[in-house]
Amino acid sequence: QRWQALQAHAAASQERVANQGQRDWDELFEQHGAIGSSSFEDEKACLTKHIENSNKGFRLLAKLGWNQGQGLGRSGQGRVDPIPFDTKHDSLGLGRLGLEQTVAAKTTDHRRLLDTEVEQTAAVVEAKRAKIELQTARQAEVQEIHEVFRCDVCNKQYTKVSEYDTHLSSYDHHHRKRLKDLKTLASKHKTDSKRRKEERKQHKAQAKRAALLAKQDPAAPPSDTTEPKSTDAAETMTQAVPSTASAGFKA
């Protein structure tokens, strides 16, 4: 029974909507007349046919003093015929196709001669040599300008001042610079140690020769075999660092 009641309610709703639509259509029919009359037909734009006298725009222009066949404007100086139009089916902009055709015609009108086809006169050879020299000078000038913005520590080349300044203030640049300084100090310390070792070796050889000479000739005066003191700053720093460290440890 409930299902039958729902079906009856749905049928009544459809009938009510249909009746309301029919009443609206009847009112529209009474206002505009029968379907298919001239009031419902759309006027199509055409260049060969003038607008009818019943057209609303025609009536408005006639009220303003315009006559059929007369140009628009205060003195009738406007054009009489409507502006013609052409349907555009491609996706190019206005005038683009003509521009491309003109450029293609100018490009293919005169073919560019090959180097083997050009007559190698003295003037042509001189012009080529001057061009090469100019290009070489420009490249050298550009290279010289770029050398100002080159970081030898990181082996990087920059062309802008902002990029070069940013690199100089970066952590990577400072880290590589400190590492390079440490390597330089380590190499210097190694060289100094090697030099001092060679000096001690030479001093021992001299002392050994002096001892042999003293055994052979006891009357000869003893030679100065004292080890020379090193005045190297690195050695002084090396000796000072352990003493300072031990003093701090004792304190």
VENCORGI-V881038 format. One record per helix or strand of 2 or more residues. SS is the DSSP state (H for helix, E for strand). FROM is the first residue (numbers start at 0). TO is the last residue. If there is no record, write none. Layout:
# VENCORGI-V881038
<<SS	FROM	TO> <SS	FROM	TO>>
This chain:
# VENCORGI-V881038
<<H	1	31> <H	37	39> <H	55	62> <H	95	108> <H	121	146> <E	149	150> <E	155	156> <H	160	167> <H	170	215> <H	232	249>>
